Amino acid sequence: MTGRPGPAVLPSSLRVGCALIAALAALVVLVVGVTYTGDSEPGAADARIWAVVDGVGPPWRHVALVTDFLGEPVGAVLLVAAVVTGCLLLRRPRAAVFVVTGAGLTVGTTTLLKPVVGRTIHGDNLSFPSGHTAFLTALALMVSLLAAGRLGLGRAAGTAFVFAAGLVAGAAMGWAQVALGSHYATDTLGGWCTALAVLPVSAWLVDRTSDRLAKRATADRPADEPADRRAGAGRQQGR
């Protein structure tokens, strides 16, 4: 370990914007979750959206099934593995840790929230928030955050870029979940906002932990230097 901190996964220029988005997203999750606590029927907005997109036929149903697979355990693992491999090839170990941590915390949060809210669909299947939507949104947010940092995007451009990536991914998976009848539209909204709320916190935790470890390694290094010098002097005397 060199003790040199790697590039931050949450660029300093994007911290304020991401924090504001995370706070608003958390508020939406809270409000929507409280609104539909214990429900087993679609709301008015859910019913209208479901009437438009539910039961799509080929070829769009195939697109929905492929998109849905990306949020299934096998598909999710493959996606995370691909992104982590890319991070390691680019020599960005901190980014690789961020991808694993961010995906895990996002999916874990949706898993914990589902029994708390208690909303169900098709019998006893817990539905709020949508884990599929949260996962794909989280992955898009992480990749776009890393890209924004690497490209050196400013506050406005970087925040817009990250938000747009999350919006596209969340909308795609949300549409697939509603079209396949797996979730209500408000479930997918909850999943999208969960990812928006969790990812900045995940990035902050990874950066803080990595910086502390780097500082600790740097602080420990001077204690080893005298021994190294003595060993070098001994080798010179023995010549």
Disulfide bonds with the S-S distance in Angstrom:
none
